[in-house]
């Protein structure tokens, strides 16, 4: 049995260090305990330990015997990888932050006071999403139950009726012969794919942001297809257009389902409005008891949603008289004040968001060391095309943005003021 919240992510990293670098394990465990005692969130500590594990793989010397030479060697190595485009500037900054944090804790500040973090902006954090003035405004709106947080951040989209030069020259463009893709463009596309492991459309936006050049997603698709990194899907040409339905606010509805992967069963719950995975677990069997254990973990981490949507599996409802018969799962939801919604029979689109997540997991899981690293990538790194894709919004960012006013207080300590 496994639960993958922030604490479980952290435990997973510590186990890896204990297995691969036992000589450093006790020192790093003490480091973790002191950080948690300082009040630093498990999610922030996990980031430190994730990079610390990567760092110690570059040297054979125990961490408490490191000198300035070993520190310089690590920074130079990651700087070279950043220059090549194999890692982002934000990743380089996280490496430097981890080195400074660890060796200051160890009392060896002299090893890290010679370099700076640089001017690169860190990963988007809750403080970046919500300023002090906006947070004070949110507190005031909590006095009015009819006002919700998203109204504070509404930015009208630019006038979509304005035609661009590309649209005006559309007829001329259609008659031109396609230009060959130069080697530099191809290398940029392959570097971006290696870094983000995404499809052509989001890569188009990310390349424009990271490299300052625009490469059409059709060009990106051709390069990825050439190198066998995507598969041609002829069904897309005849795909039926579906009407999208989603809740307006985070914590209004969670979708949940089981999925068999190899010899294991995976249970996951997703926030409908933001696509954020709130809790999940890996088990030998798909049972009601295991479902409830995962939900308890999710309730403890993020609070209790108003409704939960599932299919008619026996983990969720009785095999006979499903609408009326007693069932431990429905009793558990009722005890916590959660309304249980059942998907329509033989209509997988009702629970389509969590099904799409499982499909992505099957496609991408082999690119990650573990399932928890995949979920971390999905929640915090991967821009979701069904969200605010103009801003490359991730499920985590959407979860914060779509929180209703009455939920803000529940997240003040853990989300808005974490170190």
C-alpha positions in Angstrom: 0.0 0.0 0.0 1.3 3.5 -0.9 -0.1 7.0 -0.6 1.6 9.8 -2.7 1.1 13.1 -0.9 4.0 15.5 -0.1 5.2 13.3 2.8 5.2 10.2 0.6 7.2 11.9 -2.1 9.7 12.8 0.6 9.8 9.3 2.0 10.4 7.9 -1.5 13.4 10.1 -2.0 14.9 9.1 1.4 14.5 5.4 0.6 16.3 5.9 -2.7 19.2 7.7 -0.9 19.4 4.9 1.7 19.6 2.3 -1.0 22.1 4.0 -3.3 24.1 6.2 -0.9 23.9 4.7 2.6 27.0 6.6 3.7 25.1 9.9 3.3 21.7 8.7 4.5 22.0 9.6 8.2 23.3 13.1 7.5 20.5 13.8 5.0 17.9 12.4 7.3 19.0 14.8 10.1 18.9 17.6 7.5 15.3 16.7 6.6 14.2 16.5 10.3 15.7 20.0 11.0 14.0 21.5 8.0 10.6 20.1 9.0 11.1 21.3 12.5 11.8 24.8 11.2 8.3 24.7 9.7 9.4 24.3 6.0 6.7 22.4 4.1 7.2 18.8 3.1 6.8 19.8 -0.6 9.7 22.3 -0.3 11.9 19.8 1.6 11.1 17.2 -1.1 12.5 19.6 -3.7 15.7 20.0 -1.7 16.2 16.2 -1.2 15.3 15.5 -4.9 18.2 17.7 -6.0 20.5 16.7 -3.2 20.1 13.0 -4.4 21.1 14.1 -7.9 24.0 16.1 -6.6 25.6 13.3 -4.6 25.7 11.1 -7.7 28.4 13.4 -9.1 31.0 12.7 -6.4 32.3 9.7 -4.4 33.2 11.8 -1.3 30.8 11.8 1.7 28.9 15.1 1.9 30.4 16.1 5.3 33.9 15.8 3.7 33.1 18.0 0.7 35.3 21.0 -0.1 35.0 23.9 -2.4 36.4 21.8 -5.2 33.4 19.3 -5.1 30.9 22.2 -4.9 32.5 23.9 -7.9 32.5 20.7 -9.8 28.7 20.2 -9.3 27.9 23.8 -10.3 30.1 23.6 -13.4 28.5 20.3 -14.5 24.9 21.6 -14.2 25.9 24.9 -15.9 27.2 22.9 -18.9 24.0 20.9 -19.0 22.0 24.2 -18.9 24.1 25.7 -21.7 23.4 22.6 -23.8 19.6 23.0 -23.2 19.4 19.7 -21.3 18.1 21.3 -18.2 16.3 24.7 -17.6 17.8 27.7 -15.9 15.3 27.2 -13.1 16.7 23.7 -12.5 20.2 25.2 -12.3 18.9 27.7 -9.8 17.3 24.9 -7.7 20.7 23.1 -7.6 22.4 26.2 -6.3 19.6 26.8 -3.7 20.0 23.2 -2.5 23.8 23.5 -2.1 23.4 26.8 -0.1 20.7 25.4 2.1 22.5 22.2 2.9 26.0 23.5 3.6 24.7 26.5 5.6 22.8 23.9 7.7 26.0 21.9 8.0 27.9 25.0 9.2 30.1 25.1 6.1 28.8 28.4 4.7 32.3 29.2 3.4 31.7 26.5 0.7 28.8 28.3 -0.9 29.1 32.0 -0.2 31.2 32.6 -3.3 28.4 32.1 -5.8 25.0 33.7 -6.2 21.6 32.3 -7.4 21.6 34.6 -10.4 18.7 36.7 -11.7 16.7 33.8 -13.1 13.1 33.8 -11.8 12.3 30.7 -9.7 9.4 28.3 -10.4 6.0 29.9 -10.1 5.0 29.7 -6.5 1.7 30.7 -4.7 3.4 34.0 -3.8 3.9 34.6 -7.5 0.3 33.8 -8.3 -1.2 35.9 -5.4 0.3 39.2 -4.2 -0.1 40.6 -0.7 -2.7 43.1 -2.0 -4.7 40.4 -3.8 -4.6 38.1 -0.7 -5.9 40.9 1.5 -8.7 41.4 -1.1 -9.5 37.7 -0.9 -9.8 37.9 2.9 -12.3 40.7 2.5 -14.4 38.8 -0.1 -14.8 35.9 2.4 -17.3 38.1 4.1 -19.4 37.9 1.0 -20.3 34.3 0.0 -21.5 35.4 -3.4 -18.0 36.7 -4.5 -15.4 34.2 -5.6 -11.7 34.4 -6.1 -11.5 34.0 -9.9 -13.2 37.4 -10.3 -10.2 39.1 -8.8 -7.9 37.8 -11.4 -10.0 38.2 -14.6 -7.9 39.5 -17.4 -9.8 40.0 -20.6 -8.4 38.3 -23.7 -7.1 40.4 -26.5 -9.4 41.2 -29.3 -9.6 38.0 -31.3 -11.1 39.8 -34.2 -7.8 41.6 -35.1 -6.3 39.9 -38.1 -2.6 39.2 -38.1 -0.3 39.4 -41.0 -0.2 35.6 -41.2 -4.0 35.6 -41.6 -3.9 38.3 -44.3 -1.3 36.3 -46.3 -3.0 33.0 -45.8 -3.8 32.6 -49.6 -0.1 33.3 -50.5 1.1 30.9 -47.8 -1.0 28.0 -49.1 0.7 28.3 -52.5 4.3 28.3 -51.2 6.4 25.2 -51.2 7.3 24.0 -47.6 10.7 25.1 -46.5 13.2 22.4 -45.4 13.7 22.2 -41.6 17.2 23.4 -40.8 19.5 21.5 -38.4 19.4 24.2 -35.7 15.6 24.2 -35.6 15.6 20.4 -35.4 18.0 20.4 -32.5 16.0 23.0 -30.6 12.9 20.9 -31.0 14.6 17.7 -29.8 16.1 19.5 -26.8 12.7 20.9 -25.8 11.1 17.5 -26.2 13.8 15.9 -24.0 13.3 18.5 -21.4 9.4 18.6 -21.3 8.3 15.4 -23.0 5.2 17.0 -24.3 3.2 17.0 -27.6 3.8 19.6 -30.4 1.2 22.1 -29.4 2.5 22.9 -25.8 6.1 22.5 -27.1 5.3 25.4 -29.6 4.6 27.7 -26.7 7.4 26.5 -24.4 10.0 26.8 -27.2 8.9 30.4 -27.8 9.2 31.2 -24.1 12.6 29.4 -23.5 14.4 30.1 -26.8 12.7 33.3 -28.0 11.8 31.9 -31.4 8.5 30.7 -32.8 8.4 27.2 -34.4 4.9 26.2 -35.7 3.6 23.0 -34.0 3.2 21.4 -37.4 7.0 21.7 -37.9 7.5 20.3 -34.4 5.2 17.4 -35.2 7.2 16.6 -38.4 10.5 16.5 -36.5 9.1 14.4 -33.7 7.5 12.0 -36.2 10.8 11.7 -38.1 12.6 10.6 -34.9 9.8 8.3 -33.8 8.8 10.4 -30.8 5.1 10.6 -31.8 2.8 8.3 -33.6 0.6 9.4 -36.5 -3.1 9.2 -35.5 -5.4 9.1 -38.5 -8.5 9.0 -36.2 -7.9 12.6 -35.2 -9.1 13.7 -38.7 -12.5 12.2 -38.1 -12.7 12.9 -34.4 -16.1 13.9 -33.1 -16.4 17.2 -31.4 -17.4 16.9 -27.7 -18.9 19.6 -25.5 -16.6 20.1 -22.6 -18.0 20.3 -19.1 -16.2 21.2 -16.0 -16.8 22.8 -12.6 -16.0 26.5 -12.0 -14.3 26.1 -8.7 -11.6 23.8 -7.2 -12.9 21.4 -4.5 -16.4 21.3 -6.0 -16.0 17.9 -7.5 -13.4 15.1 -7.5 -13.4 12.3 -10.2 -12.1 9.0 -9.1 -11.4 5.6 -10.6 -9.2 2.5 -10.6 -6.8 1.4 -13.3 -4.8 -1.8 -13.6 -1.2 -1.3 -14.6 0.9 -4.5 -14.9 0.3 -6.5 -11.7 -0.8 -3.5 -9.6 -3.9 -1.5 -9.3 -3.8 2.3 -9.1 -6.6 4.5 -7.6 -6.5 8.2 -8.3 -8.8 11.2 -7.6 -8.7 14.4 -9.7 -10.1 17.8 -9.0 -12.6 18.4 -11.8 -12.1 22.2 -12.2 -8.2 22.2 -12.2 -7.3 18.6 -13.3 -5.1 18.5 -10.1 -4.4 15.0 -8.8 -5.3 15.3 -5.1 -4.5 11.8 -3.9 -3.7 8.3 -5.2 -2.2 5.0 -4.2 -0.9 1.7 -5.5 -2.3 -1.6 -4.3 -2.3 -5.3 -5.0 -6.1 -5.3 -5.4 -8.9 -2.8 -6.1 -11.1 -2.8 -3.0 -13.4 -0.4 -1.1 -11.1 -0.4 1.9 -8.2 0.8 -0.2 -10.3 3.4 -1.9 -11.3 4.9 1.5 -7.7 4.8 2.8 -6.6 7.0 -0.2 -9.5 9.4 0.2 -8.8 9.8 3.9 -5.3 10.9 2.9 -6.6 13.3 0.3 -9.1 14.8 2.7 -6.3 15.3 5.3 -4.1 17.0 2.7 -6.5 19.2 0.8 -9.9 19.2 2.6 -13.2 17.6 1.8 -14.8 18.2 -1.7 -18.5 18.9 -2.1 -19.1 15.9 -4.5 -17.3 12.8 -5.8 -17.9 11.3 -9.2 -17.2 7.6 -9.8 -18.4 4.8 -12.1 -20.5 1.8 -11.1 -17.5 -0.4 -10.0 -18.1 -2.6 -7.0 -15.5 -0.6 -5.0 -18.0 2.3 -5.1 -21.5 0.8 -5.2 -23.2 -2.5 -4.4 -23.4 -5.1 -7.2 -27.2 -5.2 -7.0 -29.6 -2.4 -6.6 -26.7 0.0 -7.0 -28.8 3.2 -6.5 -30.4 2.1 -3.2 -28.3 -0.7 -1.6 -26.0 0.1 1.3 -22.3 0.2 0.6 -19.3 1.1 2.8 -18.0 3.7 0.3 -21.2 5.6 0.1 -21.6 5.5 3.9 -18.1 6.9 4.2 -18.9 9.8 1.9 -22.2 10.4 3.7 -20.3 10.5 7.1 -18.1 13.3 5.6 -20.9 15.2 4.0 -19.9 14.4 0.4 -22.5 13.8 -2.3 -21.8 10.7 -4.4 -22.5 11.1 -8.1 -22.5 8.0 -10.4 -21.4 8.2 -14.0 -23.9 7.1 -16.7 -23.6 3.4 -17.6 -21.6 2.7 -20.8 -20.7 6.3 -21.1 -17.0 6.7 -20.3 -17.0 10.4 -21.3 -18.7 11.2 -18.0 -15.6 10.3 -16.1 -13.4 11.3 -19.0 -10.9 13.6 -17.3 -9.5 10.9 -15.0 -9.6 8.4 -17.9 -7.5 10.8 -19.9 -5.0 11.0 -17.0 -4.7 7.2 -16.9 -4.1 7.2 -20.7 -1.3 9.8 -20.3 0.2 7.7 -17.5 0.4 4.7 -19.7 2.1 6.7 -22.4 4.6 8.6 -20.3 5.3 6.5 -17.2 8.3 4.8 -18.8 10.1 8.2 -19.0 10.1 8.5 -15.2 11.9 6.7 -12.3 8.7 6.2 -10.4 5.0 6.8 -10.3 5.3 9.6 -7.8 7.7 11.5 -10.0 5.2 11.2 -12.9 2.4 12.7 -10.8 4.7 15.5 -9.6 5.5 16.3 -13.3 1.8 16.2 -14.2 0.7 18.4 -11.3 3.5 21.0 -11.2 5.4 20.9 -14.5 3.2 20.0 -17.4 1.1 22.9 -18.8 -2.5 21.6 -19.4 -4.1 22.4 -22.7 -7.6 22.5 -21.2 -6.7 25.2 -18.7 -5.3 28.7 -19.3 -2.8 27.5 -21.9 -2.0 31.1 -23.0 -0.2 31.3 -19.6 1.1 27.7 -19.8 -0.9 27.0 -16.6 -0.4 23.7 -14.7 -3.0 21.9 -12.7 -1.4 23.1 -9.5 -1.7 26.8 -10.6 -5.3 26.3 -11.8 -6.2 24.7 -8.4 -5.0 27.8 -6.7 -6.6 30.2 -9.2 -10.0 28.5 -9.0 -10.3 28.2 -5.2 -13.6 29.8 -4.0 -13.4 32.5 -1.3 -14.6 30.2 1.4 -11.8 27.8 0.8 -8.9 30.3 1.0 -8.5 30.1 4.8 -8.0 26.3 4.6 -4.9 26.8 2.4 -3.4 29.9 4.0 -0.7 28.2 6.0 0.2 25.3 3.7 -0.1 27.1 0.3 0.4 30.8 0.6 3.2 31.0 3.2 5.2 27.9 2.6 9.0 28.5 2.5 
